[in-house]
Amino acid sequence: MQFVSTRGRAAPVGLSAALSAGLAPDGGLYMPVRWPSFEPAMFADAAGLPPIAQRLLAPLFVGDALEPALPRICAQALDIDAPLRALPLPATWMLELFHGPTAAFKDFAARFLAACLLRIKPAGEMRELQILVATSGDTGAAVGAAFAGQPGVRVWIVYPDGRVSPRQAHQLGAFGGNVTALRVQGNFDDCQALVKRALNDDALAGRLRLSSANSISLGRLLPQMSYYAQASLGHWRAHGRTLGFIVPTGNLGNALAALLARRMGLPVGAIVLASNANATLSEYFAGEDYTPRPGIATLANAMDVGAPSNFERLRALYASDAEVRAALSAERVDDAQIRAAIGSSHARYGAVVCPHTACALVALERRRAAGDDRDYAVVATAHPAKFDTVLAPLIDVVPEPPPALAALLQQPSHSEPLANDYAAFSTRLIAG
Ligand SMILES: *Cc1c(COP(=O)(O)O)cnc(C)c1O
């Protein structure tokens, strides 16, 4: 399979090249030239996430050097539970994506990308692989965990100082060794801009072998389709109906994966984007022009994004804005509504959710109030214990961190301050 840029001004490349590059040379994002097409029956003998992912992704790996490794990559990287649990509400489930090592859904994608990148060895390349990752909280930890201690790789986590939860900050600095955490005086969009600029900096590319692990990376998008495939196939077999998903959304990577699973023929129903107070997507879906803007800080900090980096991929899938708006819908949820949802879901049906998942619960309530009684899964993107300081004033018992997260929180943590300045960033990277 060949991969082309959303901007159409870069030569098509194979999978390994698209995974390694992050951004296409014309500044666009890589997409396969065509999406494979499946029917639910084609997964009849695939049980569990790795076999489903293997079948789903096989057409995209055809002809690439990574093709023979796909079964191993799926088995190693996607060995994480993704249970679909019924909630005590009509026609409503919760898809729990927080059972990986850093207790957020980004573990699936980060581990898959790492398993791919660690197997790609350009001929004659002796330099260490440098992974740059801008994070609003959870990506950096997932990528750090996926690469920590791996020989031949260096990871640079770039995050906005003071804008991640205390436990997220601790995690980011807790890997040490080949993983360096840089805390920037700025917001997430500033961090993302620093990383994007470094990846487009030819002078820097001459010195360092750079790659990215951001949500623009194709290697993160692809594996995320597999849990939507697994959940929707299970639901289809059990009930004979499609399953809709309400997805807490920031950079649009996770929700786009749900959309792509549907496009590939999986029994996915309606897809609802649940944003926090950042209004870029909700305004666009309400009919206004797409207007990226600086992100604002909210309780659902991993979604504090004003310029969703995967929007370009979403737009490239359709001929017009009207078609995009017909394919998805979006809801915006402010901090007061997040707090209220955390309290009421606990009181009403005993669910303890993180602030991101709370946005999806609010979006669900709005769908139900509008008379939508179709089957939906609320996507739970992080374990609530990661956000203990948000939850503590709202509910009486904050859950304990799961064991992997607890172990990381026991480690000492160190991060370096960095000015919001590209020269300072590139100097730090070169210093090594
Ligand atoms: C990253 C993240 C999101 C947003 O996902 P996108 O793919 O950027 O839309 C939502 N919830 C949590 C907990 C996250 O870490």
The ligand as a Gaussian input file, in Angstrom:
#p B3LYP/6-31G(d) Opt

LIG

0 1
 C       -5.366000      12.591000      24.340000
 C       -6.589000      12.425000      25.151000
 C       -7.848000      12.746000      24.628000
 C       -8.014000      13.353000      23.251000
 O       -7.695000      12.448000      22.218000
 P       -7.444000      12.986000      20.734000
 O       -7.023000      11.801000      19.963000
 O       -6.353000      14.030000      20.833000
 O       -8.704000      13.595000      20.256000
 C       -8.959000      12.488000      25.399000
 N       -8.860000      11.972000      26.654000
 C       -7.664000      11.670000      27.182000
 C       -7.617000      11.118000      28.559000
 C       -6.491000      11.868000      26.461000
 O       -5.317000      11.552000      27.002000

